[in-house]
Amino acid sequence: MSKDGTDQKCDSIVGSLVHSFGHTLIQGPIDGTTEVINSLCEKKVIPKVEIVKAPVRAPYGSASHTAQKMGEGAGFVGLLLIVGRFVRFPRFFQ
């Protein structure tokens, strides 16, 4: 790490991107499934499961905020690719 702390700032930006990516890709579908099942049953059947904690929101306009938004977008695209793969090849489930 340099004396001016630039390496630490870069790590936090990369960390923000990776954390947001993981939260969107992993925790998003878990939360969605839990919410749908609990809504259909009209009671809390499945408790809240938290594998990846939500990232702390960075101030608007900062580099960390941009990295978080990019991570969320990349996680969502990854999720769409995975779901699209399952829909396109239903034999995968058999």
N, C-alpha and C positions, 0 to 999 in steps of 0.2 A: 504494500500500500504506500502511496506517495504521501509526502508531508501535507499536501493541500487537501487530502481526503477524497480525491476523485475516484479512486477504486471503490471506496465504500459507497459512494453515491451510485456508481454503476451497478454494484451488487444489489442495492436496494431497488433499482429500476428493473433489473433482470428478475430479481426476486418477486417484485410486484407482478410482472408479466406472467411468470411461471405459476405463482399462487392463484391468480385470477383464472388462468387457463385450467388448472386442476380443479378449482372450485366449480367452474362452469361445466366441465366435461364429466366430473364424477358426482359432485353433490347436487347439481341441478336435476338430473334424472331421478335421483333418490327422493329429493323433496317433492318433485312433481308426482311421482308414483304414490308416495305417502299421502299427499293431499287429495289425489283422485280417489284412492281407496277409502280414506276417512270421510270424504264427502259423500260417496255412494252409500256407505254404511250409516251415515248420519250420526256417527259417534267415533271417538278416537280408538280405532282398532289397532293401528300401527303407531308406536311411539316415534318421536322425532329421533332420527339417526343422523349423527353428524360425523362424517368421515374426514371431510376437509372443511375447516372453519372458514367463514367468510372473511375476505381480506378487509382490513381497516381502510375506509375510503380516504383517498389522498385528496388534498385540496384541488379544486377545479383549476385546470390550466397548468398544473405542474407536470413535470416529466413523469412522475410516478402515476399520476392520473391517466396520462396518455398510455403508459405501459399497461395499466390495469384494463383500460378499454380495449387495447389491442389483444391482451390475453383473453378477455371475455369473448371477443369476436372469433379468435382462433379456436377457442374451446367449443364455441357454438358450431363452427364449421366442421370441426372434428366430430362432434356429436351427430350432425346431419349426415356426414359420410358413413358413420357406423350404422345409423338407422337405415339409410338408403341401401346399404349392403344387405341388411337383413330383409328388407322389403323386396329387393330385386332377386335374391336367391332364397326362396322359402324352404328349399330342401335342406338348408343348413340346420333347421329345427328338427328335422326328422331323423 
